[in-house]
Amino acid sequence: MAMEANEIEAMIRAALPDAHVTIEDLRGDGDHYAALVVSAAFKGKTRVQQHQMVYDALRGRMGGQLHALSLQTALPSD
């Protein structure tokens, strides 16, 4: 069962309330997405830690309901 883009965004925003989240369905199949997540919560974190924060927000759905997620994370520019 595939995930909807709005469901992915809602899960990320629930864990990172200040996040600006952009989701793109790469194949139109609801299974392969690209995401850009911008959050101040990433400050002081390595890129790996930032990605782990996003994966944690998806509560184990990676590799199951969500087959592929090309992920970019960033800090907000002031």
C-alpha positions as CSV (number, residue, x, y, z in Angstrom):
1,M,0.0,0.0,0.0
2,A,1.5,3.3,-1.1
3,M,1.6,6.6,0.8
4,E,0.1,9.8,-0.3
5,A,2.4,12.9,-0.4
6,N,0.1,14.8,2.0
7,E,0.4,11.9,4.5
8,I,4.3,12.1,4.3
9,E,4.2,15.8,4.8
10,A,1.8,15.6,7.7
11,M,4.0,13.0,9.5
12,I,7.2,15.2,9.0
13,R,5.4,18.3,10.2
14,A,4.1,16.5,13.3
15,A,7.7,15.7,14.3
16,L,9.2,19.0,13.0
17,P,6.4,21.6,13.4
18,D,8.5,24.5,12.0
19,A,9.4,22.5,8.9
20,H,8.8,23.7,5.3
21,V,8.2,20.5,3.4
22,T,8.1,20.0,-0.3
23,I,7.2,16.6,-1.7
24,E,7.3,15.5,-5.3
25,D,6.0,12.2,-6.6
26,L,8.8,11.1,-8.9
27,R,6.9,8.4,-10.9
28,G,3.3,9.2,-10.3
29,D,2.9,5.8,-8.5
30,G,2.8,7.0,-4.9
31,D,5.8,4.9,-4.2
32,H,8.8,7.0,-5.2
33,Y,9.1,10.5,-3.8
34,A,11.6,13.3,-3.4
35,A,11.4,15.5,-0.3
36,L,13.0,18.8,0.7
37,V,12.7,19.5,4.4
38,V,13.8,22.8,5.8
39,S,13.8,23.1,9.6
40,A,15.6,25.1,12.3
41,A,15.6,21.8,14.3
42,F,18.5,20.7,12.1
43,K,20.8,23.3,13.5
44,G,24.0,21.7,14.9
45,K,23.1,18.3,13.4
46,T,25.1,16.4,10.8
47,R,23.4,15.6,7.5
48,V,23.0,12.0,8.6
49,Q,21.4,13.1,11.9
50,Q,19.0,15.4,9.9
51,H,18.0,12.6,7.7
52,Q,17.5,10.3,10.6
53,M,15.2,12.9,12.2
54,V,13.0,12.8,9.1
55,Y,13.1,9.0,8.9
56,D,12.1,8.8,12.5
57,A,9.1,11.1,11.7
58,L,8.0,8.5,9.2
59,R,7.7,5.9,12.0
60,G,9.0,2.8,10.2
61,R,7.2,3.3,6.9
62,M,10.4,3.5,4.9
63,G,10.9,0.3,2.9
64,G,7.3,-0.7,3.5
65,Q,4.5,1.7,2.6
66,L,7.1,4.2,1.4
67,H,9.4,2.4,-1.1
68,A,11.8,5.2,-2.0
69,L,12.4,8.7,-0.7
70,S,15.1,10.9,-2.1
71,L,15.7,13.3,0.8
72,Q,17.3,16.7,1.0
73,T,17.5,18.6,4.3
74,A,18.5,22.2,5.0
75,L,18.4,24.9,7.6
76,P,16.2,28.0,6.9
77,S,18.1,30.9,5.5
78,D,17.7,34.1,7.5
